[in-house]
Every structure is written in C-alpha cells, then in structure tokens.
Amino acid sequence: MSAEDMRKVVGLADGCELMSALTRFPDNDVAAAVASGSVHDDAVGCAKDVAAARDDGRAGDIEALCEGFVCAADEDAEALGAALRRAWSLLYARQGSGVAIFPYESAFIHVRAGVPGEPALFRSALTLRVERTMRESGVLPKDAETEPCDSVWNEWAFLSFLIGSEAKALREGDEESAAFWRDRSADFVCAHVSQWMPDFFKRTAEEVDRLAEAGKIDVVAKRFYDALAAYGHLLLAALNEREGLQQREGVVRDVSCGSRGDYCCCARAAAAVA
C-alpha cells in the first residue's frame, strides 16, 4: 500500500471519529473546539487526507464545505454551545409535536417507511443486530446502557474503530488482519450505514433550512449543521467509493459485495449521495 493510500485510510478513520463527536448532543468541549477553530481544522485535514489518492483539485471545495465550522473571532463559546444545543434538540430530540428526525437507524427507517406507531428505540430487531455486530468486533459504545447502539454517533464511532483497526494492521504489515477489518467495515457500511445515513443528512439539511426560515435557530447554528450534513455526505461518498462502487449504463452497482441485483444496499446510498 502506498503512503497516499495509507493516508486515506487514516483520514477516513479520523473523519468518522470526528463525525461521531459532532453528531452527539453538543457539550461544552465541542463548543469550545468549534469556537477555537480546531473542529474546522480537523475537518479540513481529514477530508484532504481522504482525497489524498486523487489529484482532482478538490482542496478548494473542501475548504468551502467546511466554512460552516468556522466562527467569528469574537464568538463566545458558551453562547455558541447554547445555540448548537438548541438546534440539536429541535432537530433530533422530542418536542411537543414529536421528533423531527430520529438520530437512530431503526427509528429513522421506521418513520421513513411510514410504519404506524412509535418506533422501539432499544429492542428492535435492527438495533439488536447493530449491537451484535459491535459485540462480535469486541466493542460496545460507552453509552450502550443509556442510548441505542444504532445512534448516528455510535455508528460513526464503530466505523472509526473498524477502519482504524485496519490502519493499525497495515502499519504492522499484517495484510490478513487488515483485510479482515476492511471486510467488517464494508459489511457494516452495506448493511447499516448506507441504509439510512444519506437520507438522514438530507433530512437534516432540509430541517435546518425550515428551522432557520422560521427563526428558531440562529445563523451560526444553521451554518454548523449545514456543514455537518455536507461533511457527512462527503464521508459517505468516500466510504462507497472505497467499497468498489462503479457507475455502468446509468446504474450504480457494487462490484465487491456480491449482490446480483441492479441496486445493492451500497448502490442505493451512492445514488442518494450523488
């Protein structure tokens, strides 16, 4: 593996870790990191690493995409944190009218499919499959007792662990172990991440626009969550590309997962990202 390819794997693992931190309920540490500029710098750095294997002039696009993570020099971290928490709550937490966007795979798919009734958050078959997959890899989220394992932040954290384990094996020259971890990440992307995150970030961008137009969130929060949605799409596209997606005669197909259909689970995600 070339140095550029290795840089891309590490950048993708780090980008997934960053997304896990930014999709959680914003605490004071996140607000301080945004206010200091470190979130912006980390986001740009990871994205440039992910694009390292290509010389396609994306550096300017990456800078523009991450501009929403930049705050004014005099932005107060405490006020910023309050604005981000308000926006997060309106987007993903229960309000009087219900939940605008469930940040959990099973619940999100339940609503998207139009299934009647409230979604089960902890004991749905899908949530339990995610938990089992994590256990089989030897990890569980720190918040597994208080939050469903299929939350958007836990799935990003799990991807970071899988891809990071691949990177570690590559550094040690263990090609067999690297292939094992890569297969695990590919399976998780196809079976879970691709099934809902493209729509999740699309819905986030739409709801952010609606909330901003209604005057319910401020400009800083809108810029941040717009950037978050765009950055999510960028990483999802990189994940799909990494797993061997190709475009043939107008049909997106995955050439690595063994699907015989015109649209495998990975292909549907690529179509949504595009």
KEMI-252495 format. One record per residue (C-alpha): x, y, z; residue number from 0; residue in three letters. Coordinates in pm, whole numbers, plus 50000, padded with zeros to 5 digits. Layout:
! KEMI-252495
r u = X v = Y w = Z resi = NUM resn = ALA;
...
! end
This chain:
! KEMI-252495
r u = 50000 v = 50000 w = 50000 resi = 0 resn = MET;
r u = 50132 v = 50343 w = 49905 resi = 1 resn = SER;
r u = 50180 v = 50623 w = 50155 resi = 2 resn = ALA;
r u = 49891 v = 50813 w = 49995 resi = 3 resn = GLU;
r u = 49658 v = 50513 w = 50026 resi = 4 resn = ASP;
r u = 49760 v = 50472 w = 50391 resi = 5 resn = MET;
r u = 49693 v = 50841 w = 50449 resi = 6 resn = ARG;
r u = 49347 v = 50797 w = 50301 resi = 7 resn = LYS;
r u = 49261 v = 50507 w = 50538 resi = 8 resn = VAL;
r u = 49381 v = 50702 w = 50843 resi = 9 resn = VAL;
r u = 49199 v = 51015 w = 50727 resi = 10 resn = GLY;
r u = 48876 v = 50820 w = 50686 resi = 11 resn = LEU;
r u = 48906 v = 50668 w = 51034 resi = 12 resn = ALA;
r u = 48973 v = 51012 w = 51183 resi = 13 resn = ASP;
r u = 48688 v = 51167 w = 50985 resi = 14 resn = GLY;
r u = 48447 v = 50905 w = 51119 resi = 15 resn = CYS;
r u = 48567 v = 50977 w = 51473 resi = 16 resn = GLU;
r u = 48510 v = 51349 w = 51416 resi = 17 resn = LEU;
r u = 48157 v = 51284 w = 51289 resi = 18 resn = MET;
r u = 48084 v = 51075 w = 51597 resi = 19 resn = SER;
r u = 48179 v = 51373 w = 51816 resi = 20 resn = ALA;
r u = 47989 v = 51631 w = 51611 resi = 21 resn = LEU;
r u = 47661 v = 51438 w = 51575 resi = 22 resn = THR;
r u = 47625 v = 51392 w = 51952 resi = 23 resn = ARG;
r u = 47443 v = 51641 w = 52174 resi = 24 resn = PHE;
r u = 47692 v = 51932 w = 52178 resi = 25 resn = PRO;
r u = 47869 v = 51960 w = 52512 resi = 26 resn = ASP;
r u = 48099 v = 52240 w = 52628 resi = 27 resn = ASN;
r u = 48405 v = 52065 w = 52485 resi = 28 resn = ASP;
r u = 48255 v = 52055 w = 52136 resi = 29 resn = VAL;
r u = 48150 v = 52419 w = 52158 resi = 30 resn = ALA;
r u = 48500 v = 52518 w = 52270 resi = 31 resn = ALA;
r u = 48656 v = 52318 w = 51987 resi = 32 resn = ALA;
r u = 48430 v = 52486 w = 51732 resi = 33 resn = VAL;
r u = 48499 v = 52831 w = 51876 resi = 34 resn = ALA;
r u = 48877 v = 52774 w = 51876 resi = 35 resn = SER;
r u = 48878 v = 52662 w = 51514 resi = 36 resn = GLY;
r u = 49006 v = 52312 w = 51587 resi = 37 resn = SER;
r u = 48690 v = 52145 w = 51451 resi = 38 resn = VAL;
r u = 48730 v = 52331 w = 51123 resi = 39 resn = HIS;
r u = 49099 v = 52244 w = 51102 resi = 40 resn = ASP;
r u = 49039 v = 51877 w = 51184 resi = 41 resn = ASP;
r u = 48755 v = 51853 w = 50932 resi = 42 resn = ALA;
r u = 48966 v = 52005 w = 50655 resi = 43 resn = VAL;
r u = 49265 v = 51788 w = 50743 resi = 44 resn = GLY;
r u = 49066 v = 51463 w = 50743 resi = 45 resn = CYS;
r u = 48890 v = 51547 w = 50417 resi = 46 resn = ALA;
r u = 49218 v = 51630 w = 50245 resi = 47 resn = LYS;
r u = 49366 v = 51302 w = 50371 resi = 48 resn = ASP;
r u = 49066 v = 51110 w = 50237 resi = 49 resn = VAL;
r u = 49118 v = 51276 w = 49899 resi = 50 resn = ALA;
r u = 49496 v = 51220 w = 49909 resi = 51 resn = ALA;
r u = 49490 v = 50943 w = 49649 resi = 52 resn = ALA;
r u = 49329 v = 51176 w = 49394 resi = 53 resn = ARG;
r u = 49468 v = 51489 w = 49238 resi = 54 resn = ASP;
r u = 49138 v = 51635 w = 49124 resi = 55 resn = ASP;
r u = 49151 v = 51988 w = 49258 resi = 56 resn = GLY;
r u = 48917 v = 51925 w = 49550 resi = 57 resn = ARG;
r u = 49113 v = 52128 w = 49805 resi = 58 resn = ALA;
r u = 48914 v = 52445 w = 49737 resi = 59 resn = GLY;
r u = 48585 v = 52256 w = 49753 resi = 60 resn = ASP;
r u = 48684 v = 52105 w = 50087 resi = 61 resn = ILE;
r u = 48768 v = 52445 w = 50233 resi = 62 resn = GLU;
r u = 48433 v = 52583 w = 50116 resi = 63 resn = ALA;
r u = 48239 v = 52284 w = 50251 resi = 64 resn = LEU;
r u = 48398 v = 52324 w = 50596 resi = 65 resn = CYS;
r u = 48341 v = 52700 w = 50619 resi = 66 resn = GLU;
r u = 48031 v = 52637 w = 50829 resi = 67 resn = GLY;
r u = 48256 v = 52506 w = 51107 resi = 68 resn = PHE;
r u = 48425 v = 52849 w = 51131 resi = 69 resn = VAL;
r u = 48305 v = 53101 w = 51390 resi = 70 resn = CYS;
r u = 48367 v = 53472 w = 51424 resi = 71 resn = ALA;
r u = 48682 v = 53556 w = 51617 resi = 72 resn = ALA;
r u = 48480 v = 53708 w = 51899 resi = 73 resn = ASP;
r u = 48230 v = 53421 w = 51922 resi = 74 resn = GLU;
r u = 48164 v = 53326 w = 52283 resi = 75 resn = ASP;
r u = 48197 v = 52950 w = 52337 resi = 76 resn = ALA;
r u = 47921 v = 52944 w = 52598 resi = 77 resn = GLU;
r u = 47673 v = 53124 w = 52373 resi = 78 resn = ALA;
r u = 47779 v = 52907 w = 52080 resi = 79 resn = LEU;
r u = 47721 v = 52592 w = 52284 resi = 80 resn = GLY;
r u = 47372 v = 52709 w = 52379 resi = 81 resn = ALA;
r u = 47287 v = 52782 w = 52014 resi = 82 resn = ALA;
r u = 47415 v = 52442 w = 51896 resi = 83 resn = LEU;
r u = 47231 v = 52257 w = 52173 resi = 84 resn = ARG;
r u = 46906 v = 52434 w = 52088 resi = 85 resn = ARG;
r u = 46943 v = 52343 w = 51722 resi = 86 resn = ALA;
r u = 47036 v = 51981 w = 51803 resi = 87 resn = TRP;
r u = 46732 v = 51946 w = 52029 resi = 88 resn = SER;
r u = 46495 v = 52087 w = 51766 resi = 89 resn = LEU;
r u = 46643 v = 51853 w = 51506 resi = 90 resn = LEU;
r u = 46679 v = 51526 w = 51694 resi = 91 resn = TYR;
r u = 46505 v = 51536 w = 52034 resi = 92 resn = ALA;
r u = 46139 v = 51502 w = 52120 resi = 93 resn = ARG;
r u = 45942 v = 51827 w = 52114 resi = 94 resn = GLN;
r u = 45573 v = 51888 w = 52171 resi = 95 resn = GLY;
r u = 45498 v = 51792 w = 51811 resi = 96 resn = SER;
r u = 45721 v = 51484 w = 51817 resi = 97 resn = GLY;
r u = 46072 v = 51413 w = 51688 resi = 98 resn = VAL;
r u = 46168 v = 51591 w = 51366 resi = 99 resn = ALA;
r u = 46446 v = 51345 w = 51279 resi = 100 resn = ILE;
r u = 46528 v = 51034 w = 51480 resi = 101 resn = PHE;
r u = 46908 v = 51001 w = 51514 resi = 102 resn = PRO;
r u = 46880 v = 50620 w = 51541 resi = 103 resn = TYR;
r u = 46891 v = 50384 w = 51244 resi = 104 resn = GLU;
r u = 46595 v = 50166 w = 51341 resi = 105 resn = SER;
r u = 46369 v = 50455 w = 51442 resi = 106 resn = ALA;
r u = 46463 v = 50661 w = 51137 resi = 107 resn = PHE;
r u = 46382 v = 50374 w = 50900 resi = 108 resn = ILE;
r u = 46057 v = 50304 w = 51090 resi = 109 resn = HIS;
r u = 45938 v = 50661 w = 51027 resi = 110 resn = VAL;
r u = 46068 v = 50677 w = 50670 resi = 111 resn = ARG;
r u = 45879 v = 50358 w = 50585 resi = 112 resn = ALA;
r u = 45555 v = 50503 w = 50723 resi = 113 resn = GLY;
r u = 45512 v = 50227 w = 50980 resi = 114 resn = VAL;
r u = 45236 v = 50328 w = 51227 resi = 115 resn = PRO;
r u = 45307 v = 50372 w = 51595 resi = 116 resn = GLY;
r u = 45611 v = 50480 w = 51791 resi = 117 resn = GLU;
r u = 45941 v = 50316 w = 51696 resi = 118 resn = PRO;
r u = 46111 v = 50093 w = 51953 resi = 119 resn = ALA;
r u = 46443 v = 50250 w = 52041 resi = 120 resn = LEU;
r u = 46631 v = 49979 w = 52228 resi = 121 resn = PHE;
r u = 46484 v = 49640 w = 52146 resi = 122 resn = ARG;
r u = 46404 v = 49650 w = 51775 resi = 123 resn = SER;
r u = 46550 v = 49365 w = 51568 resi = 124 resn = ALA;
r u = 46762 v = 49611 w = 51372 resi = 125 resn = LEU;
r u = 46906 v = 49778 w = 51682 resi = 126 resn = THR;
r u = 46990 v = 49438 w = 51826 resi = 127 resn = LEU;
r u = 47167 v = 49340 w = 51501 resi = 128 resn = ARG;
r u = 47383 v = 49652 w = 51527 resi = 129 resn = VAL;
r u = 47464 v = 49571 w = 51890 resi = 130 resn = GLU;
r u = 47550 v = 49212 w = 51799 resi = 131 resn = ARG;
r u = 47779 v = 49327 w = 51517 resi = 132 resn = THR;
r u = 47961 v = 49557 w = 51759 resi = 133 resn = MET;
r u = 47995 v = 49282 w = 52020 resi = 134 resn = ARG;
r u = 48137 v = 49045 w = 51759 resi = 135 resn = GLU;
r u = 48408 v = 49302 w = 51691 resi = 136 resn = SER;
r u = 48488 v = 49327 w = 52062 resi = 137 resn = GLY;
r u = 48348 v = 49674 w = 52132 resi = 138 resn = VAL;
r u = 48035 v = 49843 w = 52263 resi = 139 resn = LEU;
r u = 47954 v = 50215 w = 52287 resi = 140 resn = PRO;
r u = 48024 v = 50383 w = 52619 resi = 141 resn = LYS;
r u = 47660 v = 50493 w = 52632 resi = 142 resn = ASP;
r u = 47518 v = 50149 w = 52545 resi = 143 resn = ALA;
r u = 47312 v = 50142 w = 52867 resi = 144 resn = GLU;
r u = 47151 v = 50481 w = 52806 resi = 145 resn = THR;
r u = 47140 v = 50516 w = 52426 resi = 146 resn = GLU;
r u = 47056 v = 50269 w = 52147 resi = 147 resn = PRO;
r u = 47366 v = 50127 w = 51982 resi = 148 resn = CYS;
r u = 47236 v = 50229 w = 51638 resi = 149 resn = ASP;
r u = 47259 v = 50604 w = 51704 resi = 150 resn = SER;
r u = 47428 v = 50805 w = 51431 resi = 151 resn = VAL;
r u = 47719 v = 50890 w = 51662 resi = 152 resn = TRP;
r u = 47770 v = 50530 w = 51772 resi = 153 resn = ASN;
r u = 47770 v = 50402 w = 51414 resi = 154 resn = GLU;
r u = 48031 v = 50663 w = 51315 resi = 155 resn = TRP;
r u = 48239 v = 50568 w = 51619 resi = 156 resn = ALA;
r u = 48216 v = 50199 w = 51526 resi = 157 resn = PHE;
r u = 48326 v = 50274 w = 51170 resi = 158 resn = LEU;
r u = 48620 v = 50469 w = 51309 resi = 159 resn = SER;
r u = 48717 v = 50168 w = 51521 resi = 160 resn = PHE;
r u = 48692 v = 49926 w = 51226 resi = 161 resn = LEU;
r u = 48885 v = 50145 w = 50981 resi = 162 resn = ILE;
r u = 49134 v = 50244 w = 51250 resi = 163 resn = GLY;
r u = 49196 v = 49873 w = 51322 resi = 164 resn = SER;
r u = 49262 v = 49823 w = 50952 resi = 165 resn = GLU;
r u = 49512 v = 50112 w = 50955 resi = 166 resn = ALA;
r u = 49690 v = 49967 w = 51260 resi = 167 resn = LYS;
r u = 49721 v = 49627 w = 51091 resi = 168 resn = ALA;
r u = 49858 v = 49790 w = 50775 resi = 169 resn = LEU;
r u = 50122 v = 49977 w = 50978 resi = 170 resn = ARG;
r u = 50227 v = 49646 w = 51131 resi = 171 resn = GLU;
r u = 50244 v = 49478 w = 50790 resi = 172 resn = GLY;
r u = 49963 v = 49234 w = 50876 resi = 173 resn = ASP;
r u = 49777 v = 49216 w = 50545 resi = 174 resn = GLU;
r u = 49549 v = 48933 w = 50659 resi = 175 resn = GLU;
r u = 49428 v = 49125 w = 50963 resi = 176 resn = SER;
r u = 49389 v = 49443 w = 50754 resi = 177 resn = ALA;
r u = 49167 v = 49255 w = 50508 resi = 178 resn = ALA;
r u = 48961 v = 49117 w = 50796 resi = 179 resn = PHE;
r u = 48890 v = 49464 w = 50936 resi = 180 resn = TRP;
r u = 48825 v = 49609 w = 50593 resi = 181 resn = ARG;
r u = 48569 v = 49336 w = 50523 resi = 182 resn = ASP;
r u = 48398 v = 49416 w = 50854 resi = 183 resn = ARG;
r u = 48375 v = 49786 w = 50774 resi = 184 resn = SER;
r u = 48248 v = 49709 w = 50423 resi = 185 resn = ALA;
r u = 47979 v = 49480 w = 50564 resi = 186 resn = ASP;
r u = 47870 v = 49744 w = 50816 resi = 187 resn = PHE;
r u = 47852 v = 50015 w = 50552 resi = 188 resn = VAL;
r u = 47642 v = 49795 w = 50324 resi = 189 resn = CYS;
r u = 47413 v = 49651 w = 50591 resi = 190 resn = ALA;
r u = 47360 v = 49961 w = 50802 resi = 191 resn = HIS;
r u = 47527 v = 50295 w = 50726 resi = 192 resn = VAL;
r u = 47419 v = 50305 w = 50361 resi = 193 resn = SER;
r u = 47062 v = 50216 w = 50453 resi = 194 resn = GLN;
r u = 46983 v = 50541 w = 50630 resi = 195 resn = TRP;
r u = 47262 v = 50797 w = 50672 resi = 196 resn = MET;
r u = 47233 v = 50953 w = 50324 resi = 197 resn = PRO;
r u = 46865 v = 51024 w = 50393 resi = 198 resn = ASP;
r u = 46943 v = 51125 w = 50750 resi = 199 resn = PHE;
r u = 47181 v = 51401 w = 50638 resi = 200 resn = PHE;
r u = 46947 v = 51504 w = 50358 resi = 201 resn = LYS;
r u = 46665 v = 51542 w = 50611 resi = 202 resn = ARG;
r u = 46897 v = 51729 w = 50847 resi = 203 resn = THR;
r u = 46980 v = 51988 w = 50579 resi = 204 resn = ALA;
r u = 46611 v = 52028 w = 50493 resi = 205 resn = GLU;
r u = 46503 v = 52067 w = 50855 resi = 206 resn = GLU;
r u = 46783 v = 52314 w = 50927 resi = 207 resn = VAL;
r u = 46654 v = 52531 w = 50641 resi = 208 resn = ASP;
r u = 46300 v = 52511 w = 50777 resi = 209 resn = ARG;
r u = 46405 v = 52599 w = 51132 resi = 210 resn = LEU;
r u = 46616 v = 52892 w = 51010 resi = 211 resn = ALA;
r u = 46333 v = 53028 w = 50797 resi = 212 resn = GLU;
r u = 46103 v = 53007 w = 51100 resi = 213 resn = ALA;
r u = 46356 v = 53199 w = 51310 resi = 214 resn = GLY;
r u = 46401 v = 52910 w = 51553 resi = 215 resn = LYS;
r u = 46779 v = 52875 w = 51516 resi = 216 resn = ILE;
r u = 47044 v = 53140 w = 51464 resi = 217 resn = ASP;
r u = 47286 v = 53185 w = 51174 resi = 218 resn = VAL;
r u = 47580 v = 53019 w = 51350 resi = 219 resn = VAL;
r u = 47380 v = 52703 w = 51424 resi = 220 resn = ALA;
r u = 47247 v = 52690 w = 51068 resi = 221 resn = LYS;
r u = 47597 v = 52719 w = 50923 resi = 222 resn = ARG;
r u = 47726 v = 52448 w = 51155 resi = 223 resn = PHE;
r u = 47453 v = 52194 w = 51082 resi = 224 resn = TYR;
r u = 47460 v = 52269 w = 50710 resi = 225 resn = ASP;
r u = 47833 v = 52194 w = 50717 resi = 226 resn = ALA;
r u = 47773 v = 51882 w = 50926 resi = 227 resn = LEU;
r u = 47524 v = 51745 w = 50671 resi = 228 resn = ALA;
r u = 47757 v = 51823 w = 50380 resi = 229 resn = ALA;
r u = 48055 v = 51667 w = 50558 resi = 230 resn = TYR;
r u = 47851 v = 51355 w = 50629 resi = 231 resn = GLY;
r u = 47773 v = 51321 w = 50259 resi = 232 resn = HIS;
r u = 48142 v = 51368 w = 50174 resi = 233 resn = LEU;
r u = 48249 v = 51084 w = 50404 resi = 234 resn = LEU;
r u = 47965 v = 50859 w = 50287 resi = 235 resn = LEU;
r u = 48073 v = 50910 w = 49926 resi = 236 resn = ALA;
r u = 48431 v = 50819 w = 50024 resi = 237 resn = ALA;
r u = 48310 v = 50505 w = 50200 resi = 238 resn = LEU;
r u = 48107 v = 50398 w = 49899 resi = 239 resn = ASN;
r u = 48396 v = 50465 w = 49661 resi = 240 resn = GLU;
r u = 48628 v = 50265 w = 49884 resi = 241 resn = ARG;
r u = 48398 v = 49963 w = 49865 resi = 242 resn = GLU;
r u = 48421 v = 49943 w = 49486 resi = 243 resn = GLY;
r u = 48110 v = 50117 w = 49362 resi = 244 resn = LEU;
r u = 48102 v = 50177 w = 48989 resi = 245 resn = GLN;
r u = 47863 v = 50351 w = 48753 resi = 246 resn = GLN;
r u = 47760 v = 50149 w = 48448 resi = 247 resn = ARG;
r u = 47496 v = 50250 w = 48196 resi = 248 resn = GLU;
r u = 47323 v = 50477 w = 48443 resi = 249 resn = GLY;
r u = 47302 v = 50209 w = 48711 resi = 250 resn = VAL;
r u = 47515 v = 50227 w = 49025 resi = 251 resn = VAL;
r u = 47645 v = 49883 w = 49115 resi = 252 resn = ARG;
r u = 47872 v = 49747 w = 49383 resi = 253 resn = ASP;
r u = 48135 v = 49517 w = 49232 resi = 254 resn = VAL;
r u = 48261 v = 49383 w = 49563 resi = 255 resn = SER;
r u = 47967 v = 49285 w = 49782 resi = 256 resn = CYS;
r u = 47830 v = 49002 w = 49568 resi = 257 resn = GLY;
r u = 47485 v = 49146 w = 49511 resi = 258 resn = SER;
r u = 47317 v = 49024 w = 49194 resi = 259 resn = ARG;
r u = 47056 v = 49297 w = 49185 resi = 260 resn = GLY;
r u = 47086 v = 49623 w = 48996 resi = 261 resn = ASP;
r u = 47079 v = 49805 w = 49329 resi = 262 resn = TYR;
r u = 47254 v = 49657 w = 49629 resi = 263 resn = CYS;
r u = 47240 v = 49837 w = 49962 resi = 264 resn = CYS;
r u = 47564 v = 50024 w = 49888 resi = 265 resn = CYS;
r u = 47435 v = 50132 w = 49550 resi = 266 resn = ALA;
r u = 47126 v = 50294 w = 49694 resi = 267 resn = ARG;
r u = 47346 v = 50502 w = 49925 resi = 268 resn = ALA;
r u = 47567 v = 50613 w = 49639 resi = 269 resn = ALA;
r u = 47264 v = 50719 w = 49439 resi = 270 resn = ALA;
r u = 47138 v = 50920 w = 49736 resi = 271 resn = ALA;
r u = 47473 v = 51089 w = 49791 resi = 272 resn = VAL;
r u = 47501 v = 51177 w = 49424 resi = 273 resn = ALA;
! end
